[in-house]
Amino acid sequence: GVTGGQSLFYHVVVLTYTPCVFQVSKKDFDGFKKLFHRFLQVEGPSVDWPKIHRPPEDSIQPYDKIAALPLPDSLADSLNKLVVVKLNGGLGTSMGCKGPKSLISVRNENTFLDLTVQQIEHLNKKYNTDVPLVLMNSFNTDEDTKKILQKYTHHRVKIHTFNQSRYPRINKESLLPVATDIGMTGENADVWYPPGHGDIYASFYNSGLLDQLITEGKEYIFVSNIDNLGATVDLNILHHLVSQPNGKRCEFIMEVTDKTRADVKGGTLIQYDNKLRLLEIAQVPKAHVDEFKSVTKFKIFNTNNLWISLGAIKRLQEQNAMDMEIIVNPKTLDGGQNVIQLETAVGAAIKSFDNALGINVPRSRFLPVKTVSDLLLVMSNLYSLEAGSLTMSQKREFPTTPHVKLGSSFTKVQEYQTRFESIPDMLELDHLTVSGDVTFGKQVSLKGTVIIIANHGDRIDIPAGTILENKIVSGNLRILDH
């Protein structure tokens, strides 16, 4: 049975590991064992649909209400209680890059990591504070990230890192780990995985860094995905957090924002057993998935910008009271083997914290760069960059971002870069679809709805200086230089 598999696996661990690394792997293994046991006990979707209610009015506050409160003169006191944590476990594979996603250039040669460091450094200089940056790396990103960190040694921001756990992928049929030993090379290269960002609580605690920061007088972390360029430190939310009266100390704030048709898969906040709870699409019974996706019943979704009490994380870890639903993520390995990996989401722990709150923030705080289409938006003149923060240009007349769909010829960052001699002017663009072998010359201007489709075997070169407004371009277009 499964236990046999586990103890067998455990012996393999013991045999092939050095003491120091063994300590780490033992913690990982204990964590995996807990998750795996929970997985074996859970039957079917983890929510009982009729018990789902809309959150009470006061549990999700509008951002405007919080921003209307005057900020105190001494913002430095609040900032000195804060730590910024970026989830940095992901690789740039969805954009055709090797290595950590945080090291992809997004704007004027600045990477996601550069922009983050600039933002925090700006805060520390402006308010004379010491807000540190903590990166949660995975075994995929740790080495490359640490190499790059040397370039920030003279910046005014202390940078710490800790590593996510490393868990074994499980054979879908036998439910046994597919790893043959603890090594990471050869045929074992893809049998391990980082178990989702819900792993932050245990890994942060086990690393010793959580205790160290508490000793230094830090009280809250602001956690966000490193690829969300809208996730900057918001002084209004921070002030709201630290100014709660003692009996009503808020231990967890989740920033949510209004759903659009593009966000139908995002997790949402619900009231369940008298607690605020994150509901992810993976937990929804099949019969209710369409209802979950509706923009009318569930109006908001989780941006994964979270403000969490360090003391509360420590308490919940020590009481083993952190409760997060398991997400079962099916994968197919290169050899064709079907595996599952068990993951958890950082926001799912909201129900374990006291006085948790949602804040409905403007869409501008959710600006994720998941694809080259997103990259085109943030590189363009739609945004201006100041002290590491991107803000929508004042020259754009409406606050929504254009809908951009770049075809498969653009998927990889390198291909994408060769297809744009310069990034087009997109201030008046609503919708852009590009498909096939298309290139853009310098200083092209796109307005309204623009659709450019090069059929198979054809190529379309948009000449320098072209203005396309509400146009469909198709067929073959080559402008030859004489």
TITOR-163977 format. One record per atom (N, C-alpha, C): z negated, y negated, x negated. Coordinates in steps of 0.2 Angstrom, whole numbers, plus 5000, padded with zeros to 4 digits. Layout:
ZYX...
***
This chain:
500050064996500050005000500049944996499949884999499949824996499449814990498849844992498349834987498449864980498749924981498949964975499449914971499949884974500349844971500049784968499549754971499149704968498749724962498449784962498049794956498449814950499049844952499549864947499749794944499949754948500149684945499649654941498949664943498449634939498349664932498449724932498449754925498949734921499549724924500149694920499949624917499649584921499349524919498949524913498449564914497949574908498249594902498749644902499049674896499449624892499749574896500249534892500049464891499449444891499249374890498749364885498849304882498349284877497749244881497149244878496549224882496649154886496949104882496949034885497449034891498049064890498549064895498249104900497849154899497649204903497149174908496749124906496249084910496749054916497249014914497648984918497949034923498249094921498549134925498049174930497449174927496949214932496849164938496749094937496649054942497249054947497849054944498449054948498449124952498249174949498249244952497749244958497149214957496649214962496949174968497249114966497549074972498049114976498449144972499049184975498749234980498149274977497849324981497649304987497249244987497049214993497549204998498149164996498649145000499049215003499049264999499449325001499049365006498349365005497949395010497949355017497949295017498049255023498749265026499249275022499949285025499949355028499549405026499649475029499249475035498749425036498349425042498649385048499149335046499449295051499949325055499949325062500449355066500849295069501449295068501949255072501749175071502049135074502049055073501249035074501048995070500348975070500148925075500548905080500348865085500448895092499948875096500048895103500248835107500948835109501348785111500948735116500648775122500348735127499748695125499448705119498848675116499048605113499748595112499948535108499948475112499548425110499548365114499748305109499948245113500148185109499448165106499448135100498848105097498648055101497948045102497647985105497947915102497947865107498247805105497947775098497247775097496947745091497047785085497347845085497347895079497947875075498447845078499047825074499147745075498947705070498947635070499547605068499847555072500447525070500247485063500747485058500647455052500547375053500847345058500747275059500047255060499747295064499047285065498547285059498747325055498347335048498547275044499147265044499447205039499147135041498947135048498747065050498047045048497647095045497047075043497047045036496646995035496746955029496446995023496846995017496647025011496046995008495547025005495046995001495246964995494846914992495046884986495046934980494546984981494447024975494847094976495547094976495947154977495847204971495647174966495547214960495047264961494447254965493947304966494247364969494647344974494947404978495447444974495847404970496347434966496047484960495447454958495147494952494847564955494847574962494647634965495147684966495847664964496447694966496747734960497047794962497447824957498147844961498647834957499347844960499547914958499647964963499848024961500648034963501048064959501748074961501848154960502148174965502348244965502948254961502948284955503448284950503648364949503648404954503748474952504448494953504948444956505548464958506148454952506648494952507148494948507748454951508248424948508748394950509348434953509248494955509748544956510148524962509848494967510248474973510748414971510648384965511148334963511548354957511548424956511948444951511648434944511048414943510748404937510248454934510248464928509648514925509048474923508548504923507948464921507548424927507048394926506648364931507048314935506948304941507248264945507048184944506448184942506148114940506548084934506948114931507248084925507948074926508148074932508848054934508847974935509347944932509447874933509647854940509247804943509347784949509647714950509447674945509547594946509547564939510047534937510147494930509847544925510047604924509847644919509047664920508747644925508047664926508047734930507547774928507447834931506947824937506847874941506247874946505647864942505547894937504847894933504847824930505347794927505347724925505147674930505447684936505247634941504547644943504247704944503547714945503147674940503247684934502847654929502847584929503447554930503547484931503147454937503147484942502747464948502047464947501747514944501047514942500847464937501247464932501147414926501047344929501547334934501547264937500947254941500647304944500047294948499447274943499447324938498847314933498847244929499447224928499547154925499347104929499547104935499447054940498747044942498447104943497747094946497247114940497447124934497047144929496647204930496947254932496647324934496847374930496547434932496647494928496847554933497447544936497647604941498047654936497747714936498147764932498747794936499147824933499647864936499547944934499547984939499448054938500148094941500448134936501048174938500848244939500948274945500848344946501548374944501548404939502148444936502148514939502748544938502748624939502948654932502948714932503148744925503848734924504248714929504948694928505048624925504548574926504648504924504148484918503648524917503148504913503348484906503748524902503848514895504348454895504848454899505348394898504948324900504548324905504148264907503748244901503348294898502848274893503248234887503848264886504248234880504348164881504548154888504848084889504248034890503648054891503048014892502847974886503047994880502947964874503247894874503747884878504047814878503647764882503147784885502747734889502047724886501947744879501347734876501047664876501547614875501347544875501347504881501447544887501447514894500747514896500647464901499947454903499847504909499847564908499647614913499447684909498947704911498647774909499047824913499347874909499647924912499347994911499148024916498948094916499348144919499348204917499748254920499348324921499448354927499248424927499748464930499648534930500148574932500048614939500548614943500548654949500448734947500148774952500148844950500848874949500848934947501448974946501249044950501649054955501549114959502149154959502049224960502649274960502949274966503649274966504049284972503949364974503949374981503849434983504449464986504549534985505149564988505049574996505549554999505549545007505349605010505649665007505549725011504849755009504749765002504149805000503449755000503549695000503049645000502649654993503049674988502649674981503049624977502649594972502949544967503549574964504049534963504649554959504549554952504049514949503949514942503749574939504049594933503849654929503249634924503249574922502649554918502549484919502149454915501949384916502449334913502849364909503349314905503849284909504149224906504549184910505249194908505449234904506149234901506449294903507149294902507549354903507549364911507449434913507549444920506949414924506449394921505849364924505949294926506549264923506549194924506549164931506749194936506749164942506349204947505849244945505349274949504749244950504649184947504049144948504249074952503749044955503948984959503348944959503348874960502848834961502748824969502048844971502048854979501948794983502448744982502448694987501848644985501948574988501448524986500748534989500648574994499948594996499548614991499848644985499448664980499148614976499248554977498948494974498148494974497848514979497148514980496848564975497048624975496748674970496948654963497548644962497748634955497448564952497348514956497048454953496348464952495948504956495248524955495148564949495548624949495548664943495648634936496048584936496348554930495748514927495248504931494648454928494748384929495448364930495648294931495248264937495248294942494948264948494148244946493748284943493148274941493048214937493548214932493548154927493748094930494148094935494348024938493748004943493348054946492848034950492248004945492148034940491648004935491847934933492547914932492747854930492747804936492447824942492347774948492947774952493447824952494047824956493847854963494047824968493847854975494447884979495047854978495647874982496247884978496647934981497247944978497847924983498347894980498947884984499447934982499647984986500048034984500748024987501348034984501948034987502448064983503048084985503548114982503848064977504048094971504248044966504948014967505348054972506048034974506047984980505447964982505347924988505247854985505847814985505847744981505447694986505347714992504947664996504147674995503947724992503247734992502847694986502847634987502447584982501747574985501347554980500647544982500547484987500347504993500247454999499547424999499447364998498847334997498447325004498847325009498547325016498247385018498647445017498347505018497747525014497847505007497247515003496647475005496747415007496147375010495847405016496247425021496047465027495647525025495847555020495447625018494747605015494747555011494047545007493647505012493847475017493447425021493147465027493247525028492947565034492147565033491847555039491047565038490847635036490247645033490047705030490147765035489847755041489847815046490547835048491047795047491747805049492247805043491947825038492447825032493047875033493547845032494247875033494447915027494447985027494648025021495348035020495748025025496448045024496847995029497347965026497847925029498547955028498947965034499647995033500047935035500547915031501047865033501547905037501647885043502247905047502747855049503347865051503747815053504247845059504547795062504947815068505447865066505547915070506047965069506747935071507247955067507947935070508348005070508948005072509248075073509348105066509248075060509348105054508648135052508148125055507448155053507248205058507648245061507448285066507048345063507048355057506748415054506048395051505948335051505248305048504648335052504148345048503548365051503248305055502848325061502548265065501848275066501448225068500748225070500648245077500248295078500048315085499248315085499048315091498248325093498248405094497748435091497748515092497048525091496648565096495948575095495548515093495748455096495348395095495448365088495948395084496048365077496748345077496848295072497548275070497748335066498448345067498648405064499448395062499648415057500348405055500748475058501248455061501648515064502348515061502448565057503148575053503548615057504248605056504748645060504648725059504448745053504348815052503748845056503348805059502748835063502948835070503548805072503748805079504048865082503748895087504148955090504848935092505248985091505948975091506148945098505848965103506048935110505948865111505548835106505348765107505648715101506048745097506348705091506748645094507148655099507448595102507048545104506448565107505948515110505648475104505548515098505248485092505648435089506348445090506848405087506948335091506748345097506848285102506548225099506948165100506648105097506148075102506148095108505748065114505048095114504948165113504348195114503948175107504248195101503948175095504248125092503948065092504348005090504247985083503848015079503647995072503748055068503848045061503748105057503348085050503148125047502748115041503248095035503048045032503448015026503148055019502648085020502248115014502048065009501948005012501547955008500747965011500347985007499648005009499147965005498547945008498047915005497447955006497147985001496648035002496048024997495448035000494748034997494648084992494548064985494448114980493848154981493248114983492648154985492748204990493148194995493248235001493648304998494148284994494548344991494048394987493548364983493148394979492648444984492448404989491948444994492348504997492948485000493248545003493448594999493648584992493848634987493248674986492648644985492048684983491848724989491948704995491748745001492248785003492848795000493348835002493648825009493648755011493748735018494348705019494848705014495448675015495948715018496148695024496548745028497248715029497748755026498448735027498848795029499248785034499648835037500148865031500348925031500748955026501448945028501848915024502648915025502948975021503349015025503649065022504349045021504549045014505149015012505649075010506149095013506549155011507049125006507149165001507649154995508049214994508649204991509049254988509149244981508849294977508949284969509649294967509849274961510549274959510749344959510349394958510649464958510749494966510549444970510649464977510049494981509449494977508849524980508549474985508349494991507949454995507249444994506949384993506249374992505949324996505349324997505049265000504549234996504449164996503949134993503449094998502849104997502349075001502149004999502148955003502048885001501548855006501348795004500948755009501148685007501048645012501148575012500548525012500548475007500048435006499748405012500148385017499948345023499648395028499748455027499448505032498748505032498448485026497648485026497348435030497748385033497448325037496948345041496948405044496448425049495748445046495748455040495148475036494748415035495048355035494748285033494348255038493848215037493548175042493848105044493848085050494148025052494848015050495248065050495948055048496348015052496847975049497247925053497947925051498347915056499047905055499247825055499647805050499847735051500647735051500847705057501547695058501847645054502147665048502447605043503147595044503347535042504147525042504547575039505147585041505547635038505647615031505547555028505747545021505247575017504747605019504247645015504447715014505047735017505347805017506047795014506147805008506847795005506947845000506947915003507047964998507747974995507847994989508448004986508548084985508848114990508948184990509648204988510148164989510848184988511148124984511748134982512148074979512348024984512348044991512447994996511847944996511247964996510647924995510647884989510947914983510947874977511447814977511947824981512447774982512147714985511747724990511347674994510947634989510447674985509947634981510247604975510847624973511247594967511547524970511647524976512147464978511747404979512147354982511847284983511447274989511447334993510947334999510247324997510047334990509447334988509347284982508847254981508647214975508047244972508047244965507547274962507047224958506447234960505947184957505347224955505147214948504547254946504447324948505047364948505047434949505147444957505047394961505147404968505847384971506047424975506747414979506547384985506847324987506847294994507547284996507547295003508247275006508447205005509047195003509347125002509247085008509047025007508946975012509646955015510246975012510846955014511147005019510747065020510947115025510747085032511147085037510947055043510547105048510547175046510147215051509747265046509147285048508747315043508847395042509347415046509447495045509947505039509847565036510347575031510947605034511547595030512147625033512147705032512547735036512547815036513047835031512947865026513447875020513447955020514047985020514248055019514748055014514548075008515048095002515248165002515848185002516048255002515848294995516048354995515848404990516148384983516648334983516948314976516448264973515848244976515448194974514748234972514648294974513948324974513548314968513948324962513548324956513548244953512948224951512948154948513448134943513648184939514148164934514848154937515048194942515648194946515648124949515048114953514948054957515047984952514847994946514847934942515547914939515947974939516647964936517047934942516847944948517247924954517147854956516647814954516547744955516547704949517047664948517147624942516547574943516347544949515747514950515547524957514947514959514647534965514947474970515247504976515547454980515047404984515247344986514847304990514747334997514147344999514047385005513547345010513547275009513047235013513247235020513847245022514047245029514347315031514147365028514347435029513847465035514247495040513847535045513847615043514447635042514547705041515147715036514947765031515547785026515547855026516147885027516247955026516847965020516748005015517248015010517348085009517948105009518048185008518648195004518648244999519148254995519148214989519748214985519848184979519948114979519448074979519448004980519047964974519447914972519047874967519047794969518547764967518547694968518547644962519047594963519047544957518447504957518547454953517947404952517947354958517347334960517347274965517647294972517547354974517847364981517347344986517547324992517047304997517147345003516647375006516647415012516247385017516547375023516247345029516347385035515847385040515947415046515947495045516447525048516547595048517147615044517047645038517547665034517547745033518147775034518247845033518847855028518747885023519247905018519347975017519848005019519948075018520648095015520548125009521048145005521148225006521748245009521848315011521948355004521848415005521848464999522548454995522448444989523048434985523248354984522948314988523148244988522548204984522748144982522248104979522248034981521648004983521647934985521247894980521647844977521347794973521247724976520647704977520547644981520547584975521047544975521247494970520647444969520547424963520047374962520147314966519547284969519547224973519747234980519847294982520047314989519547294994519647265000519147265005519347305011518947355012519047405018518647385024518847365029518447345035518647385041518247435044518447475050519047505049519147545043519747575041519747655041520247685042520247755041520847765036520747795030521247795025521347875024521947895025522047975024522647985020522848045018523448065015523448055007523948015005523948014997524047944995523647914991523647844989523547834982524047824978524047814971524347744969523947704966524147644964524347644957524947644955525047654947525047584944524747584938524847524934525547524931525847464931526447454927526347434920
***
